[in-house]
Structure formats: structure tokens, C-alpha cells
Amino acid sequence: MKLKGLVLGAAVVLATNVALLALVNVNRAGEPEATIELTERELRMTPGDSDNTGVVLTLAWDTPFDLRSPAATRYPWFDKAKLESLGFDCRLPLTDPAAERHYQTQSMLYRPAFAVLEYGGDSWQKALERELEQAERRRGQAPGGTRLETPEAIKARTDNAIVRRSRLVIVDVGTSAVEMRRQYPDRSRFLVMRAYVGLVYVPKSQEPGGEVPRLAGTIANILPDTIYVPREIRTPGDVFSAKPAADEFPDQLLKHDPRYRVTLAFGRALEPRIIKVQAGQ
């Protein structure tokens, strides 16, 4: 009986390895789905990486400034219509007494989707401009004329953001990778990646100047969000030798100027692999 279990376990492991190899072959077959060059802003080393343990890069995308506000406005384009196109049930009127419970129940369920990420384009520039506008607005609305942030501080933060903040911005989501690529055909600027999306119910008390509640969408995760650096492209003292600070994480501003550039090729299965690494910004 014990021998039978060992044989069965070995067969499962073998089948899993065969399936993984098949997926790798499918992913690398033919022309890449996309090829893009990113920097350390977008591909962060995780704390603890070193020459001996190998290097894992974590994908970092720009989180809209509004995410930190009580209004929970993740993405201006991710509205009720977009939520419905992804399969969320938004038929119950927001004025219905049962609406809050109904939509908060849905907010616990994430749906698979395909996200489009734009690198260094108009969306990133507009997000930066929107953050500056909101910072100025908050400063102007400070009680008693208190200066929450000086113009000089805002400029310094902006300069830092331009150099050290991820320039990957999520610009759209959908249910079909093929349709997303049709809408965003530039394969060196737009990435189509797997994602999980969710619904957010925003009560009227959290909507500045609003009279009724509203629904908004959120992106819970982008997959895959980690990429292993192959040992065969590593060299002693290379750009990955410097360890990141213990408190340096992908959802925060890079604490220094970018030290490397990485060229990624995404295969048919939307899995990325590293094809080139260079030092510098």
C-alpha cells in the first residue's frame, strides 16, 4: 500500500513537471506577445535578494493618488458600466435601502480579467498632473490658511516622482486578452496581463460634493507579479548585487535613482521572461 502511494505521488509530480514544461514551450513559441524595456522603478528587487540566493524582481505599477483618499477613487474610467462588462451585477439601484449590503457582499468577490498597463505614456503624465492638482487643492482648502505643503515641497516631490516612481499605469481591463490587444496594438508600450478585479461601494458620506453613493472598480492584483532573474545571465558584481533596503517595497517610491534596465518578452501565455539586462536608468 505504501509503495502504491509512492508510485502515485511520483506520477503526480511527473505529470505536473510535464505540464509546466508544456506551458513554457507554448509561452515561448512564435513571436512575443509584447517586448518592453522597464527600469528598477517598475521591477524592484525584493529585500533579502543576494548573489547567493538568486534575485526575484517584483512588478510595481503606479497607484493613483486618489487611492489614499476617503473617496476610494481608484481609476476614473473604472465605473459602473465597466464593472457590468466584467460580469458584476449592478442592477440594484444605489438608492435602494439594501444596496449597501448587496454591493459590499460583492466587494468580497474578485473576478479574473485582463488588464492593460501603459508604460511612460499620457496616462502616467495625466496621473502625475492630477496628483499635483489635488495637492494644490488640499493646500488651498486648509483651515485658517494653513499651508499643508509649500509649492517648493510639491515641486521636490514631483521631481522625485518623475525619476523614481513607476511609470506603469493600468489604463483598462476586459474579459478578453485578444480584444484588449486589438484596442491597444503597440506591443512596446502596452502590456496585456492577467488580473483580478473587484467592486467598491462608495457611500455618499465619502463622496466629496456628492449626493448619492456610487460604484467604482479596483484592481486587486496583476499576474504574474514576480519575475526570476536567470542565473545564467548573472555575473559577479552585476547590477543585482546591491541589496535593497529592508523597508523598500514595490508600492512605495524608489529610494534612489534607477540602477538597471530590463527587457522583457511576454509569450503567448502572457508570461514574461528576461532577455536583456543593462546598467543605468
C-alpha positions as CSV (number, residue, x, y, z in Angstrom):
1,M,0.0,0.0,0.0
2,K,2.9,2.3,0.9
3,L,4.6,1.5,-2.4
4,K,1.4,2.2,-4.3
5,G,1.2,5.7,-2.7
6,L,4.8,6.5,-3.5
7,V,4.2,5.5,-7.2
8,L,1.1,7.6,-7.3
9,G,2.9,10.6,-5.8
10,A,5.8,10.3,-8.3
11,A,3.3,10.1,-11.1
12,V,1.6,13.3,-10.0
13,V,5.0,15.1,-9.7
14,L,6.0,13.9,-13.2
15,A,2.7,15.0,-14.7
16,T,3.0,18.4,-13.1
17,N,6.5,18.9,-14.5
18,V,5.4,17.8,-17.9
19,A,2.5,20.3,-17.8
20,L,4.8,23.1,-16.7
21,L,7.3,22.4,-19.5
22,A,4.5,22.3,-22.0
23,L,3.3,25.7,-20.7
24,V,6.8,27.1,-21.1
25,N,7.1,25.9,-24.6
26,V,3.7,27.3,-25.6
27,N,4.6,30.6,-24.0
28,R,7.9,30.9,-25.9
29,A,6.5,29.7,-29.2
30,G,6.4,32.2,-32.1
31,E,6.8,35.9,-31.8
32,P,6.5,37.6,-28.4
33,E,3.1,38.9,-27.5
34,A,4.9,42.1,-26.3
35,T,8.5,43.2,-25.8
36,I,9.2,46.1,-23.4
37,E,12.1,47.7,-21.6
38,L,11.4,48.6,-17.9
39,T,13.7,50.1,-15.2
40,E,14.2,49.5,-11.5
41,R,11.2,51.8,-11.0
42,E,8.9,49.1,-12.4
43,L,10.9,45.9,-11.5
44,R,12.1,46.0,-7.9
45,M,14.4,43.7,-6.1
46,T,12.8,42.3,-3.0
47,P,14.5,42.7,0.4
48,G,16.8,39.7,1.1
49,D,17.8,39.1,-2.5
50,S,21.5,38.5,-2.9
51,D,24.1,36.9,-5.2
52,N,23.8,33.6,-3.3
53,T,20.0,33.3,-3.0
54,G,19.1,34.4,-6.5
55,V,17.1,37.5,-7.5
56,V,13.4,38.0,-7.8
57,L,12.0,41.2,-9.3
58,T,8.6,42.4,-8.2
59,L,6.4,44.3,-10.7
60,A,5.5,47.8,-9.4
61,W,2.7,49.8,-11.1
62,D,1.7,53.3,-10.3
63,T,-1.2,53.6,-7.8
64,P,-3.5,56.5,-8.4
65,F,-3.2,59.3,-5.9
66,D,-6.9,59.1,-5.2
67,L,-6.5,55.6,-3.7
68,R,-5.3,57.3,-0.5
69,S,-8.4,59.5,-0.2
70,P,-11.6,58.5,1.6
71,A,-13.4,58.6,-1.7
72,A,-11.6,55.4,-2.8
73,T,-11.5,56.6,-6.4
74,R,-9.1,54.0,-7.9
75,Y,-9.4,54.7,-11.6
76,P,-11.7,57.3,-13.1
77,W,-12.5,55.0,-16.1
78,F,-13.4,52.0,-13.9
79,D,-17.1,52.9,-13.4
80,K,-20.4,51.0,-13.2
81,A,-20.5,50.3,-16.9
82,K,-17.1,48.8,-16.9
83,L,-18.0,46.7,-13.8
84,E,-21.1,45.4,-15.6
85,S,-19.0,44.5,-18.7
86,L,-16.8,42.3,-16.4
87,G,-19.8,40.4,-15.0
88,F,-20.6,42.3,-11.8
89,D,-24.3,42.6,-11.0
90,C,-25.0,46.3,-10.7
91,R,-28.8,46.3,-11.4
92,L,-29.9,47.2,-7.9
93,P,-30.4,51.0,-7.7
94,L,-27.9,52.7,-5.4
95,T,-30.8,54.4,-3.6
96,D,-32.3,51.1,-2.6
97,P,-32.1,50.5,1.2
98,A,-30.5,47.1,0.6
99,A,-27.9,48.5,-1.9
100,E,-25.1,48.9,0.6
101,R,-25.2,45.3,1.9
102,H,-25.8,44.0,-1.6
103,Y,-22.7,45.7,-3.1
104,Q,-20.5,45.2,-0.1
105,T,-21.1,41.5,-0.4
106,Q,-20.0,41.6,-4.0
107,S,-16.9,43.6,-3.0
108,M,-15.6,40.5,-1.3
109,L,-15.5,38.5,-4.6
110,Y,-12.8,39.2,-7.1
111,R,-13.1,38.3,-10.8
112,P,-10.4,37.3,-13.2
113,A,-9.8,39.7,-16.1
114,F,-7.1,41.1,-18.4
115,A,-5.5,44.4,-17.6
116,V,-3.8,46.8,-19.9
117,L,-0.7,48.6,-18.5
118,E,0.8,51.5,-20.3
119,Y,4.4,52.4,-19.8
120,G,5.5,56.0,-19.7
121,G,2.7,57.4,-21.8
122,D,-0.1,60.0,-21.5
123,S,-1.8,58.1,-18.7
124,W,1.2,58.3,-16.4
125,Q,1.7,62.0,-17.2
126,K,-2.0,62.8,-16.5
127,A,-1.9,60.8,-13.2
128,L,1.0,62.9,-12.1
129,E,-0.7,66.1,-13.1
130,R,-3.9,65.0,-11.3
131,E,-1.9,64.4,-8.1
132,L,-0.4,67.9,-8.3
133,E,-3.8,69.5,-8.8
134,Q,-5.2,67.6,-5.8
135,A,-2.2,68.6,-3.6
136,E,-2.7,72.3,-4.6
137,R,-6.5,72.0,-3.9
138,R,-5.9,70.5,-0.5
139,R,-3.4,73.2,0.3
140,G,-5.8,75.9,-0.7
141,Q,-8.6,74.4,1.4
142,A,-6.5,74.1,4.5
143,P,-8.4,75.6,7.6
144,G,-7.2,79.1,8.6
145,G,-4.9,79.4,5.6
146,T,-2.6,76.8,7.0
147,R,0.0,75.7,4.3
148,L,-0.1,71.9,4.4
149,E,2.6,71.7,1.7
150,T,4.6,74.5,0.3
151,P,5.0,75.0,-3.5
152,E,8.7,74.1,-3.1
153,A,7.8,70.9,-1.3
154,I,5.3,70.0,-4.0
155,K,7.9,70.6,-6.8
156,A,10.5,68.5,-4.9
157,R,8.0,65.6,-4.6
158,T,7.2,65.9,-8.3
159,D,10.8,65.8,-9.3
160,N,11.3,62.8,-7.2
161,A,8.2,61.1,-8.7
162,I,9.4,61.7,-12.2
163,V,12.7,59.9,-11.6
164,R,11.8,57.3,-9.0
165,R,8.1,56.4,-9.4
166,S,6.8,53.5,-11.5
167,R,5.6,54.6,-15.0
168,L,3.4,51.6,-15.5
169,V,-0.2,52.7,-15.3
170,I,-3.3,50.5,-15.6
171,V,-5.4,52.0,-18.3
172,D,-8.1,49.4,-19.0
173,V,-9.5,46.0,-18.1
174,G,-11.6,43.5,-20.0
175,T,-12.6,39.9,-20.3
176,S,-10.6,39.1,-23.5
177,A,-6.9,39.4,-23.9
178,V,-7.3,39.4,-27.7
179,E,-9.8,42.3,-27.5
180,M,-7.5,44.2,-25.2
181,R,-4.6,43.8,-27.6
182,R,-6.8,44.9,-30.5
183,Q,-7.6,48.1,-28.7
184,Y,-4.0,48.7,-27.6
185,P,-1.9,47.4,-30.5
186,D,1.5,49.0,-29.6
187,R,3.4,46.0,-28.1
188,S,6.3,48.0,-26.9
189,R,4.2,50.4,-24.9
190,F,1.2,48.4,-23.7
191,L,1.2,45.2,-21.7
192,V,-1.8,42.8,-21.5
193,M,-1.6,40.9,-18.3
194,R,-3.9,38.7,-16.2
195,A,-5.5,40.4,-13.3
196,Y,-8.1,40.1,-10.5
197,V,-10.6,43.0,-10.3
198,G,-13.2,43.9,-7.7
199,L,-16.1,46.2,-6.9
200,V,-16.0,49.1,-4.4
201,Y,-19.2,50.6,-2.9
202,V,-18.6,54.3,-2.1
203,P,-21.1,55.7,0.4
204,K,-22.3,59.2,-0.2
205,S,-20.6,60.4,3.0
206,Q,-17.3,59.6,1.3
207,E,-18.1,61.3,-2.0
208,P,-16.9,65.0,-1.9
209,G,-19.8,67.1,-3.0
210,G,-21.8,64.0,-4.0
211,E,-25.5,63.5,-3.1
212,V,-25.7,59.7,-3.9
213,P,-23.5,56.7,-3.4
214,R,-21.6,55.3,-6.4
215,L,-19.8,52.2,-7.6
216,A,-16.1,52.0,-8.5
217,G,-13.8,49.3,-9.6
218,T,-10.4,48.3,-8.2
219,I,-7.6,46.1,-9.4
220,A,-6.6,43.6,-6.7
221,N,-3.6,42.1,-8.4
222,I,-1.6,41.8,-11.6
223,L,-0.3,38.4,-12.5
224,P,2.5,37.3,-12.6
225,D,3.8,40.0,-10.3
226,T,7.2,38.4,-9.8
227,I,10.0,37.5,-12.3
228,Y,13.0,35.4,-11.6
229,V,16.4,36.6,-12.9
230,P,18.0,33.5,-14.6
231,R,21.3,32.6,-13.0
232,E,22.9,32.2,-16.5
233,I,22.7,36.0,-17.1
234,R,24.1,36.9,-13.7
235,T,27.8,37.9,-13.3
236,P,29.8,38.7,-10.1
237,G,29.3,42.3,-9.1
238,D,26.4,42.9,-11.6
239,V,23.6,45.4,-11.2
240,F,21.7,43.0,-9.0
241,S,24.4,42.7,-6.4
242,A,23.4,45.6,-4.3
243,K,20.7,44.5,-1.8
244,P,17.6,46.7,-1.5
245,A,16.8,48.3,1.9
246,A,14.8,46.2,4.3
247,D,12.0,48.8,4.2
248,E,11.9,49.2,0.4
249,F,8.8,47.8,-1.2
250,P,7.2,47.9,-4.6
251,D,4.2,50.0,-3.6
252,Q,6.5,52.9,-2.4
253,L,8.7,55.4,-4.2
254,L,12.1,54.1,-5.1
255,K,14.6,55.4,-2.6
256,H,17.3,56.1,-5.2
257,D,17.7,56.6,-8.9
258,P,17.1,53.5,-11.1
259,R,20.2,51.4,-11.4
260,Y,19.2,49.0,-14.2
261,R,17.0,48.4,-17.2
262,V,15.4,45.1,-18.0
263,T,14.0,44.0,-21.4
264,L,11.1,41.6,-21.0
265,A,9.5,39.4,-23.7
266,F,5.9,38.3,-22.9
267,G,4.9,35.0,-24.5
268,R,1.6,33.7,-25.8
269,A,0.6,32.7,-22.3
270,L,1.3,36.3,-21.1
271,E,4.2,35.1,-19.0
272,P,7.3,37.4,-19.0
273,R,10.9,36.3,-19.3
274,I,14.1,38.4,-19.1
275,I,16.0,38.7,-22.4
276,K,18.4,41.5,-21.6
277,V,19.7,43.5,-18.6
278,Q,21.6,46.8,-18.7
279,A,23.0,49.1,-16.1
280,G,21.7,52.7,-15.8
281,Q,18.4,54.5,-15.9
